[in-house]
């Protein structure tokens, strides 16, 4: 569909975009009780505008399931 996809990965987070991904990073203040990363941010360039994208994984009590 898109001839070129831009990719950016941080830990368990991956963004694929037809737009340029300028940078990204973890949100270290959002960690679960096991100190696992729960959120990351990415900055995309869409035309002459910037867009911040946030990806969040909510921790679940897997040991109790």
C-alpha positions as CSV (number, residue, x, y, z in Angstrom):
1,X,0.0,0.0,0.0
2,X,2.8,2.4,1.0
3,X,6.1,2.1,-0.9
4,X,8.1,3.2,2.1
5,X,7.2,2.6,5.7
6,X,9.1,4.4,8.5
7,X,9.6,2.3,11.6
8,X,10.7,3.1,15.2
9,X,10.8,0.6,18.0
10,X,11.3,1.1,21.8
11,X,11.2,-2.1,24.0
12,X,7.8,-3.7,23.3
13,X,6.5,-0.7,21.3
14,X,6.7,-0.5,17.5
15,X,5.3,2.2,15.2
16,X,5.0,1.8,11.4
17,X,4.1,4.9,9.6
18,X,4.0,6.4,6.1
19,X,5.1,9.6,7.7
20,X,8.6,10.4,9.0
21,X,9.2,9.4,12.6
22,X,11.6,12.0,14.0
23,X,12.2,10.6,17.5
24,X,10.7,8.6,20.3
25,X,11.3,7.5,23.9
26,X,10.0,5.7,26.9
27,X,7.8,7.3,29.5
28,X,9.7,6.0,32.5
29,X,7.2,7.4,35.0
30,X,4.7,4.8,33.7
31,X,6.1,1.5,34.8
32,X,4.2,-1.4,36.4
33,X,5.1,-3.1,39.7
34,X,7.6,-5.3,37.9
35,X,9.4,-2.2,36.5
36,X,8.4,-3.0,33.0
37,X,7.9,-0.2,30.6
38,X,4.2,0.6,30.1
39,X,4.2,3.6,27.7
40,X,6.3,5.3,25.0
41,X,6.0,8.4,22.9
42,X,6.9,9.1,19.2
43,X,7.1,12.3,17.3
44,X,6.0,12.2,13.6
45,X,6.2,14.8,10.9
46,X,3.1,15.1,8.8
47,X,3.6,17.8,6.2
48,X,4.6,20.9,8.0
49,X,3.0,19.8,11.3
50,X,4.3,17.7,14.1
51,X,2.3,15.0,15.8
52,X,3.0,13.2,19.1
53,X,1.8,9.6,19.3
54,X,1.6,7.9,22.7
55,X,1.4,4.1,23.0
56,X,0.3,2.6,26.3
57,X,0.0,-1.0,27.5
58,X,-2.0,-1.4,30.6
59,X,-0.5,-4.0,33.0
60,X,-2.7,-6.9,33.8
61,X,-2.5,-9.3,36.8
62,X,-1.5,-12.2,34.6
63,X,-0.3,-14.2,37.7
64,X,-3.8,-14.1,39.0
65,X,-5.6,-15.2,35.8
